[in-house]
């Protein structure tokens, strides 16, 4: 079931609840210090729909909803869903007991960094994958034991700098290569022993300034390469960005002359 159908299904449940309601409860939304919108969820004047419209415009308004007067939690869950669909960070204001699987998944789909506000037990594999696909840096909030190879790869493909949050033992050659392809400066987070000529080359082709993190004693990947591997990578880096020469630490006379 795709995202739209899930949303419509959840909305249908809410409408059923609304039609069955006999409580005459109110939802109060604080728009500002001087004004309040009071919504009678049972009324036929569309006032509850106004709450939905407001949250669709600004999901963060959810933080001002008085939830204590809503008896049926399904109404809260529905409004929470509407809020996080508009702005995933509204999850910060959703009480733990109202964070359903649907709310969690859609919050991180909208903004991966909403993962920060999820209880650890709510971070399923699917939620983690959705979060890092939207924002690789959300990997920072994925429990270490949940960082699978797929999660790590998806994170660095979205943002190479997410490599900073990949456990060292999980940084495979593929993960390293994907990271520096997306952002050459991610080379900073590749363990020195894992920086091959290929990884270094991919990094400086993306951003010549990544030369700063290339080890001087870089070894060639192929024995047929007779040139100094570090100098070869330096030339590639300079071609991508002439300012890369400032990070040259080798001894080649021609390259040192360029550095001056």
C-alpha positions in Angstrom: 0.0 0.0 0.0 1.5 3.3 -1.1 1.8 6.4 1.0 -1.4 8.1 -0.4 -3.6 5.1 0.1 -2.3 4.7 3.7 -3.2 8.3 4.4 -6.7 7.9 2.9 -7.3 4.7 4.8 -6.4 6.4 8.0 -8.6 9.4 7.2 -11.5 7.0 6.5 -11.1 5.6 10.0 -11.2 9.0 11.5 -14.4 9.9 9.6 -16.0 6.8 10.8 -15.1 7.7 14.4 -16.4 11.2 13.9 -19.8 10.0 12.6 -20.1 7.7 15.6 -19.1 10.4 18.1 -21.6 11.5 20.7 -19.2 13.3 23.1 -19.2 16.9 21.9 -15.5 17.1 22.8 -13.4 20.1 21.8 -9.9 20.5 20.5 -8.2 23.8 21.3 -5.5 25.1 19.1 -3.5 28.0 20.4 -2.8 30.1 17.3 -1.1 32.9 19.3 -1.1 34.4 22.8 -4.3 36.4 22.2 -6.4 34.1 20.1 -7.6 30.5 20.3 -9.5 28.4 17.8 -12.0 26.1 19.6 -13.1 23.2 17.4 -16.1 21.0 18.3 -15.3 17.6 16.8 -18.9 16.6 16.7 -20.3 19.7 15.0 -21.4 19.7 11.4 -19.9 23.1 10.7 -16.6 21.7 9.5 -14.7 23.0 12.5 -12.7 19.8 13.0 -11.7 20.0 9.3 -10.3 23.4 10.1 -7.9 21.8 12.5 -6.8 19.5 9.8 -6.4 22.4 7.4 -4.3 24.3 9.9 -2.0 21.3 10.5 -1.7 20.8 6.7 -0.3 24.3 6.5 1.9 24.1 9.5 2.3 20.8 11.2 4.3 22.4 14.1 1.0 23.9 15.4 0.4 20.4 16.8 2.5 21.5 19.8 -0.3 23.9 20.8 -3.1 21.4 20.8 -4.6 20.6 24.2 -4.7 16.8 24.0 -6.1 16.2 27.5 -9.7 16.9 26.5 -9.8 14.4 23.6 -11.2 11.2 24.9 -10.7 9.0 21.8 -7.0 8.6 21.0 -7.7 7.9 17.4 -8.5 11.5 16.9 -5.1 12.4 18.4 -3.4 9.9 16.2 -5.1 11.2 13.1 -4.1 14.8 13.9 -0.6 13.7 14.7 -0.5 11.9 11.3 -1.6 15.1 9.5 1.0 17.1 11.4 4.0 14.9 10.6 3.0 14.5 6.9 3.3 18.3 6.7 6.4 18.5 8.9 8.1 15.4 10.2 9.7 17.4 13.0 6.3 17.9 14.6 6.9 14.4 15.9 8.7 16.1 18.8 5.4 17.2 20.2 3.5 13.9 19.8 3.2 12.0 23.1 4.9 8.6 23.0 1.6 6.8 23.4 0.2 8.3 20.2 3.3 7.5 18.0 1.8 4.7 15.9 3.7 2.9 13.2 2.1 5.0 10.6 2.9 8.2 12.3 6.6 7.2 12.8 7.0 6.0 9.2 5.5 9.2 7.7 7.4 11.5 10.0 10.8 10.2 8.9 9.7 10.1 5.2 9.0 13.8 5.4 12.1 14.6 7.4 14.6 11.9 8.3 15.9 13.9 11.2 12.6 13.3 12.9 14.1 10.0 13.9 15.7 12.0 16.8 12.3 12.2 18.5 11.3 8.5 18.1 11.6 6.2 21.1 14.3 3.6 20.5 11.7 0.8 20.5 9.8 2.5 17.6 12.9 2.5 15.3 12.1 -0.5 13.2 14.3 -1.4 10.2 11.8 0.1 7.8 11.7 3.4 9.8 15.5 3.6 9.9 15.7 2.9 6.1 13.0 5.6 5.4 14.8 8.1 7.6 18.3 7.8 6.0 16.9 7.7 2.5 15.3 11.1 3.2 18.4 12.5 5.0 21.5 10.4 5.3 22.6 12.3 8.5 19.6 10.8 10.3 22.0 7.8 10.7 23.2 9.6 13.8 20.0 8.6 15.5 19.8 5.0 14.4 20.8 2.6 17.2 24.2 1.0 16.5 22.7 -2.4 16.5 20.2 -1.4 13.8 22.8 -0.1 11.3 22.7 -2.8 8.8 24.7 -2.8 5.6 21.7 -1.6 3.6 21.0 1.2 6.1 24.6 2.4 6.0 24.8 2.2 2.2 21.5 4.1 1.8 22.7 6.8 4.2 26.0 7.5 2.5 24.3 7.5 -0.9 22.0 10.3 0.2 24.8 12.2 2.1 28.4 11.0 2.0 29.1 12.8 5.3 26.8 10.3 7.0 29.9 8.0 6.9 30.8 9.8 10.2 28.1 7.8 11.9 28.8 4.4 10.4 30.6 2.1 12.8 34.2 1.5 11.7 33.6 -2.2 11.4 30.8 -1.6 9.0 32.7 0.6 6.6 33.2 -1.8 3.7 34.8 -0.8 0.5 31.4 -0.4 -1.2 30.2 1.9 1.7 33.4 4.0 1.4 33.2 4.3 -2.3 29.5 5.3 -2.3 30.2 7.9 0.4 33.1 9.7 -1.4 31.2 9.5 -4.7 28.4 11.5 -3.1 30.7 13.9 -1.2 34.5 13.7 -1.6 35.1 15.2 1.8 33.6 12.1 3.3 37.1 10.7 2.8 37.9 12.3 6.2 35.8 9.5 7.8 37.3 6.5 5.9 39.8 4.6 8.0 43.3 5.2 6.7 43.8 1.5 6.0 40.7 1.5 3.8 41.8 4.4 1.6 42.8 2.7 -1.7 43.8 4.5 -4.8 40.3 4.0 -6.2 38.6 5.4 -3.1 41.0 8.4 -3.1 40.5 8.9 -6.8 36.7 8.9 -6.5 36.9 11.4 -3.6 39.1 14.0 -5.4 37.1 13.6 -8.6 34.1 14.7 -6.6 36.0 17.4 -4.7 39.6 18.1 -5.2 39.9 19.5 -1.7 39.6 15.9 -0.4 43.3 15.7 -1.1 43.7 16.9 2.5 42.7 13.4 3.7 44.7 11.3 1.2 47.7 9.6 2.9 51.1 10.4 1.4 52.0 6.7 1.5 49.1 5.7 -0.7 49.8 2.5 -2.6 48.8 1.9 -6.2 45.9 -0.6 -6.7 47.6 -2.1 -9.7 51.2 -3.1 -9.9 51.3 -1.9 -13.5 51.0 1.7 -12.2 54.6 2.9 -12.0 54.0 6.5 -11.0 53.7 7.5 -7.4 50.1 6.9 -6.5 49.8 9.9 -4.2 51.2 12.2 -7.0 48.7 10.8 -9.5 45.8 11.5 -7.1 47.2 15.0 -6.5 47.1 15.7 -10.2 43.5 14.5 -10.5 42.6 16.7 -7.4 44.2 19.8 -8.9 42.4 19.3 -12.2 39.1 19.2 -10.2 40.1 22.2 -8.0 43.3 24.1 -8.3 43.2 25.1 -4.7 43.8 21.4 -3.8 47.5 22.0 -4.3 47.6 23.6 -0.8 47.1 20.1 0.7 50.0 18.5 -1.2 52.4 16.8 1.2 54.6 15.0 -1.3 58.1 15.7 -2.7 57.6 15.9 -6.5 59.5 19.1 -7.6 56.9 20.1 -10.2 54.0 19.8 -7.8 55.9 21.6 -5.1 56.6 24.4 -7.6 52.8 24.7 -8.2 52.2 24.9 -4.5 54.4 28.0 -4.3 
